[in-house]
């Protein structure tokens, strides 16, 4: 915003005084707290202005009540081990590798510990998370504290002020515990490897697969079209 203001002032000298006034009166003040506009529970309904009412409207939109299928709830538990080889062992180097490839500025969850702080803890932390990660894989359990999230509400781009009065114009971002994110990355890598090694993915799937870029997908499509035409 500052760069844009300076650019506009360079094109229109009258706007230079707007920057001067801001620098003199407001530049030293603390940033204003984010504000959520009034929301409607639905089209044509009255606006709700209190934080509690707006939170209920957003929660209804983001987290609808789902009735579970009784057959799924009462079904016998599945076998804990997959019918193919799966690597359960975790080493400190596995955790360290994930930490190195993760941005230190990822937003933290309830504990307030960012990735940059976890990186600074070094090998002792990696050994501790190694124990937690391996136990999580072997018993098939993800700690409940890692599932708690701080939900931040962001506006969808291109929405008019009138549309922003409805919950559909907003989207939630869940900020999770960074230690849980590391274990999630470990599990995702193991599942991806197991799926590739055992041919569990369809040959035509290109999304989220290593070595299968958009260019490869286009070449595959062109080959299929040429083969059908021939």
N, C-alpha and C positions, 0 to 999 in steps of 0.2 A: 504494500500500500504506500509506503514511503517513497519507493522508487517511482511508482506511478504518479504520485503527487508532484515530485520534482520534475518528472518529464512533462506533465501538464503545465506546470508553472513555466517551464522553458519555452513552451509554445504560446502561452497566454500570460503575460506579465501580471495581469490583475490577480491571478491565482497565487502569486507569490505572497501576497498579504494574508491569504488564508493559511499558508504554511507558517508564516511569521506569528500569526495569532495562536495557532496550535502549539508552536514551540514555546511561546511565552506563557501560555495559560494552562496547557494540558500535558505537555511532554513529560513533566516531572511527576504527574499524578499516577497512582497505581492503575493497572488495567481494570476496566469495568468487568464485572461478573457477567458471564453469558446469560442471556435471557431467552426463555421459551415463550413464544407468543400464545395467546389464548387459543384453545382448541375446541372443536365441535365433536361430539360423540358420533355424529353422522350428518349427512347432507340435510340442511334445513333445520337442524336442531340448534338450540341456543349455545352460545360460547361459554366455555368453562374457564375461569380465570385463576383459581387456586392451584397451588402446586400438587396437592393431593388429587384433585379431580383430573388434572392433566396427566399425572402419573398413571391413574387408573385407565384412562383412554389409551395411552401408549402401551401399557401392559396388556390390555385386551387385544390390541393389534399385533404386538410382537410375540406374545406368548398365549395363543388361543388354547382353550381347554380341549384336550383330546381324550376321548373315551377309549381305553385299551380294549383290544379284542380278548374276551375271556378265554378263548381257545389258546391264545399265545401266552396269557398269564399263567394258566393252569397246565401248560404243556411240560413234560419232563425236561430237565436241564440237558443241554447238549454236552457231548464229550468235551473235556477241557483241552484236549490235544488235537491238533489238526491231523488229517490223514496223509500228511506229507512232512518231510523234514523241515524243522523250524529252529532257528538259532535263538536260544534263550539266554546264553551267556552274555554278560555286559562287562566291558573293561573301562578303566579310567580314560584310556585313549579314545574310546567311542564317545564318551561324554565331552572330552576336551575338543574333539574334532567338531562336534555339533556347536559347541560354544564359539569356536573360532569362526565358523561360517555364519553366525547369527549376529545381526546388527546390535551394537551395544545400546542403541537408543530405542529399542522396543519398549512400548509402554508397559508398566508393571501392573500387577493386580492388587488384591487386598493387602498383601504384605508390604507393598511399596518397594520391593527389591528389584531394580532393573538388571538387565543382562550385563551391563557394564560392571556393576558391583559384583555379580557372580563370577565374572571373568577374573576380577582382581583377587578373588579368594584362592585361585590357583588349584594345585593338585589336591589338597585336603578336601576341598568341596567336591571335586570330581570323584574322589573315592566314596564319599558319603552318598552322592547321587547315583553312583554305580550300584551300591547295595539296594537303594530304593527302586531303581529301574529294573534290575534283574528280578527282584521279588515281585514287582508289578507284572512282569512278563510271565513268570512261572506260575503264579496263582491266578492270573487273569483278573487283577483288581487294580483300579486306578484310584488313588487317594481322593477322598471327598473334598478335602481342602483345595485340591488342584482344579476342581470343577466349579468353584465359586467364581463369579465374574462381576466386575463393575461394568454396567451397561451405560455407554455414552450414546446419546442421541444426536445424529447429524442430519441436516436437511439434504434432501435429494437435489441435485443440480437442476436448474431450469424451472423451478416451481415458483409460481406467482404468489404474492402475499395472500391472496384468497385461498389458493390451494394449500398453503402452509397452515391453514386453520384445521386441516384434516390430518389424521394420523398417518394416512397413506403417503404423505409427502415427506415422511421422516424414516430414517433407517437406523437400526441399532448396531453398535460396535461393542463386542464383549472383550473386556480387558481381563485376561486370565493370568494366573500365577506363572512367573517366568520359569520356575523349576519344573512345573507341569508341562510347559511348552517344550522344554528340552526332552522330557520323557516321551511326549507326543511325537516329536521329530524322530526319536529313536525307534518307536513302534512303527511309525509310518515307513521308515527306511526298511525295517525288517519285513513288513507286510508286502511292500513293493518288490523286494528281492524274491520273497517266496512266491509271489504271484507270477513273476517273470520266469523264474527257474522251473516252475511246475506247469507252465502254459495255461494259467487260469484266466488270462485276459483274451478277449477275441482279437483276431489278427487285424481287424479293421479299426481297432481303437488306437488313436494317436494322441489324445489329450493326456497330459500328465504322465507321459512315458519317456524315459531317457532315450535319446537318439532318434526320436520321432518328431521332427519339427514340422512346421507348416509347409515348408518346401517339400519334404518327403510325402506329406499328405496330398499335395497337389500333383506330384509325380505319380502317386498311386492312382489317383482319380483319372489322370490322363491315360495311364496304361489300361485301366478298366474300360474307359470309353473307346479307345482304339481297338482293344481286343473285341469288344461287342460289335463295333462297326465292321471289323474284318469278318 
